[in-house]
Amino acid sequence: RGYLDNITAIGPRTVGSPENEVLAVNYLLEQIRGIERESTDAHKISVDIQRPTGSFSIDFLGGFTSYYANITNVVVKLEPRNGAEHAVLSNCHFDSVPNTPGASDDAVSCAVMLEILNTLSKSSESLQHAVIFLFNGAEENILQASHGFITQHEWAKSIRAFINLEAAGVGGKELVFQTGPENPWLVQAYVVAAKHPFASVVAQEIFQSGIIPADTDFRIYRDFGNVPGIDLAFIENGYIYHTEYDTSDRILTDSIQRAGDNILAVLKYLATSEKLAKSFEYRHGNVVFFDILGLFVLAYPARVGTIMNYITAAIAFFYLSKKVLQPKPRAVHNLKKLLTAFTLTLTSWVCTLVAVLMVAMFVSFIGRALSWYTHFYVSVSLYGTAAAAKLILVHMLAKKFFYKNVNEQFLGDVFFDASLMIWSIALAVITRMGLCSAFICTLWVAFPLLTKLMIHKEFSQKGATIKFIVMYMLGMFVPYLYMLYLSWTVFEMFTPVMGRSGSEIPPDMVLAGFIVIFTMILSSYFINFIYLVKSTKTTLVTLTTVFVVTLILVCSGIFFPYSSDAANPKPKRVFLQHTSRRFHDLDGNVVKSDSGIWINGFDYNGISHITPHVPEINDTIRTPCEEQAPFCGLPWILPVHFMFRFVKNWYLPAPEVLPRSPIQFKLLSKKLMPWNSVRLSFEVSGPSHMSLYVRPRAGSALSRWSLGDGMPVASLGGDYFVFYSRGLHAAPWHFWVELTAPEKRSDGIVSLAIAAHYFFGEDQKSPQLYALLERFPNWTFSSGWSCTYDLFVF
C-alpha cells in the first residue's frame, strides 16, 4: 500500500507532464534501486530507461494512427546470475488520464509489481527464466509505450509470454478476461498457480467483440510482438474509473493482497516452466476457461469443448426424437405439439423483448434515462418485472385459450422439451460459430436433461408436488447458480460502462436488453410451471404492480441518476474544452475564427441535468458542424465522434485562448511526385498532445504518408485521424502526406487541421474555464482543458 499511496500522491500523471516523466520515474527508480541493494546473490537485476519514438495504426475507436515521441518506459530485468535466454513480461502503466490520480488505473498494478519484484529478488531460489517488469509510461495515450517497448527494446526479443495488469474499475477482484491467443498452456499455468482464481472466457469474448469501448496493452503484445499472454483487470466499481475519485484509499488492502498473491504465483510458475522456452510449440488452438464461484478454474482446449458440445447436443436431439416417435402412430401429433410449444416459447421471448425495449425507449424519450445508474434495483424492478410479467402473460393466455382442455402434465412435459430443444439448437449453432462461451449452453442442456431422466415419473404425476419441485430445483441447481454468478459479473462490468459510452447509444435499451436475455435464460425451464400450476394470476398481478409503481416513480424523476455520496460516488462525466478555432483559406488567410467552451456530456443524458445549475448552456448554443472541415471542425482528442450526437454538444462563447506555448505549424516543402502525386512535408511543434485531421478534397486521394506502416488508415466516416503525443524534450514533429490529384485544382487538394491540447501546466485552464467548472454540481466529474484548432487548405 505504501507504494500505491506514494505514486498517487504525485497527482495526475499525464504523458509529457513533469509528474509523469520526472517525478513518477524518479520514484520508481528510487524504489527499484532500494530493492536491488537488498536482493540476494541468486539474482541479477538490470534497469533501463527507454524513451522510444514510433508510429502505428490501430482499428480501435473507428480506426486511427498514433505517433509518439520520446515517451518513457522504466524496464527492470530480474534474471539468474548466469543470465537467461527466455523471459516472461509483467506489464503495468504508471501514467493516468488527465485530472485523475489513477490509483486503480493503474498505480495499484505498479505497486503490486514493485512488491513482487521485491519478493522475488529476496528469494534465495534462482529462477530458470528472466522476469521483465515493464513500468510503462504511456498506456492512456492509446497503448503507445507498450508499442515502443515490444517493437524497439532489445529485451523484447527474449519475451515468450506476458501478464498485463489493468483496470476497468476500482479494486475488488481482478478478472482474467483475455488469454492467448491459442496458448492453452498459459491458462493452465493460471489454473495451477493462482491462489484466488477469477476468470471467464465469456468476458474474453464480450471484450474482444468491441462492445466495451476500451482496449489494453494485450492487443499490442499480441498484434505487434506475436507474444501470448494473460490480461487481468480490476472490475469492481467502474463508476469512478477514470475520475478524480480513483484514489488509493478506495482500494482495499485485501484487494491488493489478493492480486499480489495471484500474480506472484503465476509469474513464479512461468519463470520456472519448461514450456516458456518453447511457447510457440504449444499453440494448440483456443481454450475454454471459467471459474466456479472463485474457488477453482475449469479449463480445457476448445476442440475438446467442441466435441463435448456436439455430443451433448446429439444426445438431447436423440432424446427428443425418441420422445416424439414414441408411440409411432402418434409421432406426427407429438411433433406438432413439440413444434407448437417451441414456437410459442420463442414467440413469448420476442414479445417480451419488444415490450420491454418499448418501455426502455419511452423512458429514454421522456428524459429519464439512467434512472437506475445509482440504484441498480430500479432496473430490476422496472425491466426485470416487465420481462417476467410479459412472459407469464403470453403463456397464461396460451394456456387459457389455445390449450383449453389439454392435460396439464402433458403441457408441462412438452414445454420442458421445447426449452431443451431451444438450448440444444443454440448449443449446436454457437459451437458452430466457434465461440468458447458455448459451454454455458452445454450446462443448460446436460443438467436439465439429466434432471428430466431422473424424475420422469414425477413429471407424469398430477400437479407440481413439493417432492417434484425440490428434486427439480436440485437438478437445475448447477446451471442456475452459475448463471446467477455470471450475470453478477456481467452487470458489474456493464452497468458503469453505460455512464461513459457516449450520447448515441440509449443505455436503457442496452440494459433492458441484457435483463430480458437473462430473464429468458433463467425462466427457460420454469415456463413449464405456468402450465403445471393451477393459476399464475397472483404472481402476474404482483409483478405488474411492482412494474407500474416503479415506472410511475421513474417518470416522476424521483430516482436521480447520479450521486455525490462521498463513500460511493456515481458521478456524471462531462468534458469541457476551452477552444479557439481558426479556419484558413488556400492563401493562408484566416477566413473565420471563433472561441468558446466546447461541452460534451459523456452519457445519453447530455447535460440536461446540469442546465438548471448553468442556465446559459441551453439549446441556443448547440454545436454546429463545419461540413467543409474534417471531423466537423472540432478538436477531438480521439476519433470518438461516432459516439456523440451534435444535438448533445454545446459551444458556449468565450474569450480567445492564448497559450504561452502556442502550436507552430509549417509547410516545409511541396514536391511533385510520379503518377500525379504531390508530397507535402510539414513540421509541427506544440504541447504534449496534438490531434491531426486530414480530409482529401473532392477528386483527391491520400495515397501514402510517413506514419504507421506508410499506408493511411481512414477513420469511421472517411477522414483521417492522427493522435500525437510526446514526453519531455522531443524534437519537432516532421511528417509528410502524399496525395494524388487528377489535375491542378484552384480550390486545393487537401484540408488539414491540427488541434493542440493543453492537459497540464499553466496553459491547462483559462479563468473562464475555471469559473464555469466551479458552477458544476458536485455530482459531476468535469474534466476540462484548453485547446486551439487550426484548419488549413493546401
N, C-alpha and C positions, 0 to 999 in steps of 0.2 A: 504493500500500500504506500510505503514511503516514496518509492519510485513514481507511482501514479500521481501522488499529491504534488511532487516537485515538478513533474512535466507540465501538469495542468496549471500550476502556479505561474508559469511563464506567460500564460494568457493565450489568445488565439494565435495559431502558428500557420499563417498563410504563406504559401510559397513566395519567395522573394523578400519577405519581411525579415528584419534583424532577429525577431523572436524565433523564426523557423530556421534561418540559415546560420545564425550565430549562437543564440542562447540555447536552443534545444540541442544543437550539435555539440556545443561545448559541454553541456550537462551529460549527454550520452557518453562522450569521450572520457570525461572525468570518472564516471561510474565504471566504464569498461576497463580503464587503467587500474582502478582500485581492485576490480575482480582479478585482473591479470596478475597483480602483485601477490594475491593470496592463493593463486592456483597451484596445484600440485605438479610435481615433475612428470607426471604421466602425460601431460598435455602441452601443446604449443598453441599459443594464441597470437594471431596476426590481425592487425586492424588497418583498414584502408578507408580513406575519404575519397569517394568518387564524385566527380562533377561532370556528368555527361551532357552532350548536346546531340539532338537527333530529331527524327520526324517519322510519323507513321499514320496510316489511315485506319479507321475503325468504323464498323457499321452500327455502333451504339448510338442511341438518340437520333435515329434518322440518317446517320452517316455523316462523318466529318473527318478532317485531317488535323493532326496535332503536331505542333512544333515546340520543342523545349530547348532552352539554352542554359548551361551552367547550373542545373539543379543539383541537389545534394543527396547523396546516399552515404550512410555510415555502415560499413561492412566489416563483420568480425568472423574470423575463421578459427574454430576450435578443432584441433586435429591431434592424432597421436604424435609423440615426439619424433618418430621417423617419417612423418608425413602420411598422406593418404591420397590415393588416386581418384576416389569417388567421394561424393558429398551429398548430404540432404540439406535442403534450404528451409529455414524458418523465416517468414516474412511478416513484418508489421509496418505501419506508417506512422510517423510522428507529426506530420502536418495535419492541419484541421481546416475546415471550411471557414470563411471569414466570419468574424463576430461570434464565434463559439469556442469554448475551451476544449472541446473534443476529447472528453475523458474516456467514453466508451469507444469512440471512433477517432483515433484508435490508440490513445495513450495507454489504456489498460493492457492492450496486447503487447506494447513495447515494454511495459513494466513487467509483465509475465515473462517475456523473452529475456530481460536482464536477469531476473531471478533464476530462470532455467540455465542461463549461461553461468551464473554464479554457482549453482548446484553442481552442474556437470564438471566445471573446472576444478572444484574442490574434491571430486571423487578420485580415489587412488586407482580406480579401474580404468584402463585405457579403452578407448573406442576403436572399432575396426575401421570406420569411415569418418570423414570430416563432417562437422555440422557448421554450416554457414548461417550466420544471423544477419539478415538484411533489415536495417532500420531505415526505411525508405522515406525520403523527404518530399515526395510529390505524387501521392496517390489521388488526392482530392482533385488534382488537375487532370482528371481522367486518365489515371494509370501511367503517367509519364515516367516516374522514377524506376518502376519495375522494368519498363521497356529499355531504359538506359542501361540498367544492370544486366538484364538477360542477353541483350544484343551486343554489349560492349565490354563488360568486365571480364578480365582474364579468368577469374574463378568460376564464371558461369558455365564454362565448358565441362567442369567436373560434376555438375549437379545432375543427379539421377531421379530425384523426387523432391517434392516440396510440401510444406504445410503453410497455408495462408491464414492469418488471424485477422478477422474482420468484425464489423458490427452493423446490424440493421436496427438495433435497439440499444437499450441501456441496461447492461447487466443481465442477470438471470442465467439460464443455461446456454452454453454455446452449442449451436446446432451444426452438425456436418451436413451441408446442403449441396455440396458438389464433390465428386471424386473423379479420378481417372484423368483423361479418357482411357478406357479399355485397359485398366490395370487392376484386376480383382485382388491381386496380392496386397495392394495398398489398403483396400478396405479390410482385408483380413488382418493387416497389421493393426489397424484401429480396433477391430473386434477383439483381438487378443490382448492389446496393450491398454486401451482406455479404461480407466477405473470407473468413470461415471458416463457411460455412453449415451449419446442423444444424436440420432442420425436418421435421415429419411431420403430415400430415392424419390419420393413424391415431391419433396421440397426441391430436389435437384431438377426434376422435370418441369416443375412450375417456374423455377428461376430461369432455366435455360430457354423457356418458351418466350421470354421477353415481356411477360405480363407485368412484372415488377420493374419499374424504371430505375434500375441500378445495375452496376457491374463491379467486378473486383479484379485484383491483380491475377487471379486464377486464369483469366482469359489470356493475359499477356504471356504468362509462362507456358500455357498450352499452345497458343497460336504462333508465338514468335520464338519460343525456346524449345517447343516439342517435348516438354517435360511433363510427366504426370504428377498429380498432387491431390491434396485434400484441402477443401475450403471450409473453414468454420466461421460462424458469426453468432454474436450475442443477438437474441431476437426479442427479448422482453422490453416492454415499454418503448415502442418505436415512436410514441407521441412526441418525445423530447429529443430524439435523434436529430443531429444537425441543428440544434437550437442552443441558446445561452444556458439552458437548464441541464445540459450534458456535463455535469460536474462530478468530480471524483467522489463526493460524499453520497451520491445516489447509487454507487456501485458497491454492493455488499461484499465484505471480506470473504464470505463463503463462496461467492461467485468467482472471485479472483483465484481462490484456493482450488476450486473445482477445475477451472480452466488450466491452471498450472499443473495440477496432478495429471490431467489428461494429456496435455501437450508434451510434458516432460517424458511421460511413459511412452508415448508414440514415437517421439524423436529418438529416445534411447533405443527403442526396439529397432527402428530403421537404421540407426547408426551402427548397429551390431548385426544387421541382417545380411546374409549371403546374397539374397535376392536383389539388394540395392545395386550391387556391382553389375548385374546383368538384367537390369529392369526392362530393357527392350525385348528380352526373350520371354517376358511374362505378359505380353499383350495378348490377352485371350478374350477379347470382347468385353461387353459391359457386365455390370454386376447388380443384382437386386439386393438392397440392404434396407433394414428398418429396425429400430429399437423397440423393445417390448417394455413399455412403461418406464424407460430409463434404466432398466435392470440389466439387460444384455441386448446384443445386436444379433439379428439373424441375417446372414449374408450368403449368397450363393450365385454362381455365374448365371447370367441372363439366359444362356442357351439351355441350362438345366431348368430354369424357370419356365421357359417356353414349352419344354416337354411336359413339365408338371401341369401347366395351364391347359394345354391341349388334351392331356389325359383326363383332367378333371372335367373339362367341358364335354368330352366324349362320353364319360360315364353318366353325366347329367342328361345328355341327349338320349343315351341308351335307356336310362330310367324312364324318361318322359315318353319315348316311343313305345316302350313296353306297356306303360300305363294306358296309352291311347289305343294300342292294338288289342288290349285285353278287355272283355272277350271280343273276338273277331267281328261278330255281327254288329256290335255297337261301335266299331272303330271310327267310322265316319262321324257318328254322333259325338263321340268323345273328342275327336279332333276339332270339330266345330265348336264345342263348348270351351275347349282349351284356347283356341284362337280368339273366341269372343272375349274371354276373360283377359287374355293377353292384350287385345285391342282396347278393352275398357280401362285396363291399368295404365297403358300408355296415354290414352285419352285423358284420364284423370290427372296425369303428370303434366301434360301440355296445358290443360285448362288451369291447373294450379299455377304453373309458371306464368302464363299470360295474365291471370287475375292479379297475382302478387306484383308483377312488373308494372301493371297499370296503377296499382296503389303507389308504388315507388315513383312512377312518373308524375302522378298527381302531387305527391309530397314535394318532389323537386320543382314542379311547375309553380306551386304556391309559395316557393321560397323557404321551405322548411327542411332542405337537405341537411344531412349530417346531424339530425337531432339526437342520434344515438352515439355521437362521437365521444362524448364524455360519459354517457350512461349506456353501456352496451346492452343492458337488459331491455332497453326500449326497442332495439332492433328485433329481439326475440319476441317481445310482446306484440310488436306490430306485424312483422313479416312472418315470423315463425307460427304465430297463432292463425294468421290468414292462410298460410300454406296448409297447415293441418286441417283447418275447418273446411277449406275448399276440397281437399282430398276426401274427407269423410262425407261431405255433401254429395259429391258426384257418385260415390259408391252407395250411399244411402238411397239416392234416387233410383239408381240401377236396381238395387235390391227390392225397392217398393214397386216399381213399375215394370221393369224388364224381367226380373226373376220372381214374379209374384208368388207362384206356388211351387217353387223349386226347393228341394231338400237343403236345409242349412249346412249339414255335414258335407254334402256334395259340393256346395258352393265354396265352403272353407277350403276343401281339398283342391278344387280346381284353381282357385285364386292363389293358393300357395304354389301350385305347379306353374302358374303363369309368371309369378315373380321369379321362380327358379329358371324358367325359360329365358326371361329378360336378362338375368345375370349371366346365364350361360352364353347367350349371344354376345353380350358386352365383353365377356372374358375372351371369346374367340376373336372378336374384332380388335380389341385393344392389344391383344397379344400379336395379332397380325400386323398392327401398326408399329410394332417394335418397342412399345412403351413398357418399361420395367414396372410401372405402377399397376400393371395388370394383376399383381399379386393380391391386391385388395379384392378384385372380383373373384379370385380363387377362394378367398376366405368366405365370400358371400355365396359361393356355390357349394363348397365342400361341407361346411358346418351345417347349413340348413338341410342339405341332402342327408347327411348322417342323422340329424335330428329326426327327420321325417321317417327314415327307415327304422329308427329305434322306437318311435312312438306311433307307428302307423295304425296300431289297434285303437289307441286313444282318439285318433283323428275321426274314426268311424263311429265313436260313441256320441250320444246326444248331448249337444251343448259344449261349451268350453268349461270343463270341470277344473277345480283347483289343481288336482293332480296333473292334468293335461297342461295347464298354464305353467306350473312350476317346472315340469320336465321340458317344456318348450323353451322357457326362458333360460334354463341351464344349457340346453343345446345351442342356443343362439348367443351365449354369453361372450365367447371369444370375438366374433366379428363386431358385435355391438360395442364391447369395451374398447377394441382397437379403433373403431370408427369415431367414438367419442373423444378418445385420446388424440387422434389425428386431427379432428375438427378443431379441438382446442389450439393445436399448433398452427393450423391454417389461419384461424381467426386472430390469433396472437400476432401473426406476421402481417396479415392483410388489412385489418381494421385501421391501424395507424397510417398505412400507406395511402388510404383514401383521403387523408388530410394534406397530402403533398403530391397528388397525381394530376395537378393542373385543373383548368376550368372547363375542359372539353368533355370529360367522362363523368356522367352523373353517378356519384358514389352510391346513392341509394339503390340504383338499378343493379350495380355490381354486387353490393352486399345482399340485397334481396335475392339476386340470382344464386349466390352461394348458399344462403339459408334455405331456399327452395330445394336446391340439389341435395343438401344434407338431410332435409326433411323427407325427400323422396327415398333416399337411400335408407334412412333409419325406419321409415314406415313400410318399406317394401314387403317385409314378411309379417306385417301386422294388418295389412289391408284385409286379409282373410278373416280377421277377428270381427270386422264390420258385419260380415255375413254370418259369423258363428254366434254372436251375442244377440240378445233379443232386440235391444234398442241402443242407439248411439245419440239419442236426442239430447240428453243431459250434457254429454261431452261437447257436442256441437254448439249448444247454447252457451256453455261456459267459454269455449274458445272464441265464439263470435262476440260475446260481451267484452272479453279482455281486449280483443282487436278493436272494437268500436270505441271503447273508452280510451285506449292508447292513441287511436287515430285523432280523436277529438282533442286530446291533450297535446299531441304533436302539432295539430293545426293551430291551436291556440298560442303556440310558441313557448309553452312552459318549460320545455327541455332545451335550454340554451346549449349550442354545440360545443362551446369552448369553456375552459376552466383555467383560473389563475391560482388554484389551490397550491399553496407553497409545497406541500408534501407530494402532490401528484398532479402537476400541471398538464393541461391538454391544450396547448396554445394554437392559435390560428397563425399561419405563416404568411407574412407579407414582405415583398421585396420592393425597395424603392431606389431608383437611380436618378440622381440629380444630373441631368444631361444637357449638354449644349451641342446642337447639331448645325453643321454647315454643309450645304449642297453646292458643289462647284460644277461649272459647265466645261466644255471641251477646251476653252482657253484658260481655265484655272480661276475664273471669276466666281465669286460667291453669288449665286442667284437666289438663294433662300437660306435663312438661318432662323433658329428659334432656340429657346431654352425652357426647360420645365423639369418637373419631378415626375418620372415615369413610374407608375404604381401597378404592381401585379399582385393580386390575391392568389395564393398558391393552391386554392381549392375551388370547388364548384360554386361556392357562395360568393366568389369575387370579394368585394369589400362592402357588401350590403349592410353587414352588422357594424361596420366602422363609421359609415356615413353620419349617423346621429352624433358621433363624437367629433367628426371633422366634416362639417356640412359642405365645405367647398369642393369635396370630392364627390361630385354628382354627375348626372347624365350629360351635363353641358360640356364636360371635359373628357369625353370618350376619346381614346387614341385613334387618330386617323391613320390609315395605311397609305404610305407613299408608294403607289403602284410601280413607279419607274425605278425604284431602288430595290436592291436585294434585301430579303427579309423585312420588307415593308419600311425600310429606312429606320429601323430601331436597333439599339445597341445590345442585342442578345449576347450574353456571356457564353451561352451554349445554344446549339440549334434546337431549342425546345419549343419553337413557335407553334408546332402542330398540337401541343398540349394546352394551348391557351386561345381563347376566343377574344377577338378585339373588342367585343361588347363588354368584356370584363377587364379591360385595360384602361387606365386613366393617365392623362398627361396634364398635370397641374402647372400652369405658367409660373416661372420662377426666374430670378436673375441669372445672368450668364455664369457658367463655371469657368474659373480662371486658375487652373492648376499651376503650381510653382514649377513643376517639371512637365511641360506640355509635350505632346507627341510631335515627332519630326518625321515627315513622310516625304521621300524624294523619289522621283523617277530618274534613275541613273542613266538608262540608255534605252533606245528603241531600235531594234535591229531587224531587218528584213531577212527571213529565212526561206529555204526552198519550199515549194508546194503552197505558195500564197500564205505563208505563215509570218507572223510578227512576234518577236520576242521582246517583252517589256521587262526590264530589270529595275528592282526597287531596293531602297534602303529605308529601314524604319528603326527609330529608337523611341523609347517611351517607357511607361511603367511596367511592372512585372507581369501584368495580364492584359492582353490585347486580343481582339477578335477581328478577323479579316473576312470580308464578304465579297464574293465575286459573282457577277452576272454578265455573261456574254450578251452583247446587244443582238437584236434580230439579224439573222443571216450569218452571225459569227459563231464559232465553237471553240471552247477551251480544249486544246489537244494534249498539251504537256505542261508540266511545271516542275520546279526544283524541290518539291515537297513530297513526303511519303516515298512511294516507290516510283515516282515520276508520272504516274497515271492519275489524273484528277478524279476524285470521287465526289459525285453530286450528293447534296443533302436531299431529304424529303422535300419535294416542291421544285427541285431543279436548280436552285442556286448552289454555290459552293461556299463552304464554311471552313475557316482555319482557326483553331484555338492555339494561341501563343502564350507561353509563359517562360519566365526566366528566374534564375536565382540572382545572387549579387554579382556585380562587375561583369555582366555579359556584354560582349561586343554588339554593335548594331546588327539588326536582323537583315540579312540580304536574301532575296528570293527573286525568281523570275517566273513569268507565266507566258505561255506560247499560245497564240490564237490563230485560227485560220479564218480568213475573210475573203469572199469571192472577188471583191473589188474595193477600191478606196472609197470609204464611206465618210460623208461630210458630218454625220452625227456620232462618229466614234464607233469602236468595235467592242468596248467593254466598260461596264460600270463596276468600279471597285471602291469599297468602303472600308474604313478602319475605325474601330472603337477602342479607346483607351480606358481601362477600368482601374480606379484607384481604391484598392481594398484596405489599405492601412496607411498610417502616417498622416502627415499634416494635410494632405490633399483629399483624405477619405470623405470627410463630411463637411459640407458647407454650413454656415449659420442657419440658412433656410431649412436644410435637411434636418439638422439637429432640432430646430424648433418644431417641425412637423412630427418628427419621431416622438418628441416629448408628449404630444397630444394623443398619441395612440393609446388605447386602453391596455390595462395590464394583462389581459388575457390574449394579447398578440405577441408573437415573436417577429419583430420587424427588423429586417436586415437592410441596411442602407449604405450606399457608397456613391461617389461622384464618377462621372464618365464623360468623355467627349466622343463625338461621332462626326466623321468627315467622309463625304461621298465625292468621288472624282470620276470623270469620264475621260477615256483615252482612245 
